[in-house]
Amino acid sequence: MASQTALLNWDDLRLVLAVAESGTISGAAAALRISHPTLSRRLRHIEQRLGARLFERTPSLCRPTEAGEEIRALAGRLREDIAALEGRIAGRDRSVSGPVRLTAPDAVADYLLPGMLAEICRDAPELTLELVVSNQVLSLAQRSADIALRVTDSPDPALRGRRVGTVAAAVYAETSLAATWPPGQADDRPWVGFDAALACTKLGTWVAAHVPDGGIRFRANTLLGAARAVRSGIGFGVLPCFVGGSIPELVQVEPPIPAVDQGLWLLVHPEIARIPRVRAACDALARRLKTAAPLLSGEA
């Protein structure tokens, strides 16, 4: 029987919510940035205090019980309320100094942002930039980040943002490999493709439509992995021009492919957009991204 003094705090609710949303202990641990054993131990303690199982566990899935679903629903409502409160309070902050958290996918973080962020840190020492590298769409409403850079044609309409560029993509290859496969032998080329994680993206769809399965020598689940494979000479690959154009060992073997163009958006939550330091960081980043247009379009 559960103790009458057993209480749930926000950390407990947040943990249960993470497990329910990810469906796995490992996924929740990664989202909360704690170890798998720590999360498992804390979840067991919560269940022991409540005297109820919160999840039905299988080797591959954690499914909420009725009790777990009740806690998940409550935690979800509280998370939204807390995020809304934080946004309203943060919006009253008139200081231009302090931390600003930016999230961006790995390829953007590795090949596009480093120089820009270094310039902003140098020119605006009052700002403390925090970069969260993630290929998942982090929630700005939940304050997972203040600013998001996203490559998309359909940004979230609930967010305030501006299109700061067009991301083009083209076929690239390691220099010596490109020299051994003239354009007339395109059908016989070895290729670097994408696995299921990227199959539904514009790049993945183009590869599926234009490259025979037998030509795929390697599949990657991230753009960084694909870029490394192309750089090593495994095969030809379709890469964003800001990635392929930044790797000296690669040559662009064909013009950019118009069908795979996508917008680059700088997005903020409306409540957060009013904070001076966030607005200053957005403006500084937008100015530098505009100057990167030749690299983004493949003209550099």
C-alpha positions, 0 to 999 in steps of 0.5 A: 500500500502506498505511503500517505506521505508519498509525494510526486515532485516535478522531476518525478512527473518530468521523468514519467512524461519522458518515458511515456513520450519516448516509449523507451528507457534509453530514449527518455534517458537521452532526452533527460541527459541522464544515464539509463541505470539512473533513470531506471532506478528513479522510475522504480523508486517512484513506482514503489512510493506510489505502490503502482506500476506506471509502465508495462515493460517489454524488451523494446517498449514501455507502455503506460498503465492506466496510472501511468497515463494519468501521470503523463496527462498531468505532467503534460499539462503542467509542462505547458503551463510552466512553459507559458509562465516562463515565457510571460516572465522572460518576456519582461526581461529588458536586459541585452545580456545573458544566455541565449540557447540555439538549436540546430541540426548536426550538419548546420552546427558543424559546417555552417555555424562555427565561424558565425558563432565565433564572430557573435561571441567576439562582437557581442560579449554580453551574450552567452550562446548555448548551442544544442545540436539535435536532429530532432525538432526541439520544442521552443514552446517548452523552452528547450531552446530560445532560437531554432535554425531549421531546414524546412519548407513548412515551419511551424506556423505558431512560431515567429520566424524569417527565412534566412536562406535557401539550402541547395544540394548537389552531387559530390564526390571525392576528387579522384573518384569523380575523375574516374567516372565521367558523366556518361557512366553515371548509371554505374557509379557507386553511391552513398545513400540514406537509411530509413531515418532520412528516406523521407527527406527530399535528399532521400527521395531523390536518391531513391528515384534516381539511383538503383538499389544495386548502386548503393554501397553505403547508407548513412542515417545522418548527413554528417555520416553521409558526408564522411562516407563521400569524403572517404571515397566510398561513392557519390552522394547528394549533400547540401551545398554548404556541406559539400562546398566546405570539404576541400577533398570533394568536388561538385560533379553536377549543378545543384538539383532544384527539386531538393531546395529547401528553406533555412528558417530562423525561428523563435517563440512569440513570447521569447521574441520580445526578449532583447538579448534573444532579439539581438542574437537573432539579428546578429545570426540573420545578418551572417546567414545572409552573407552565407547565401553563395555557400548555401546555394552552391555558388561559392 
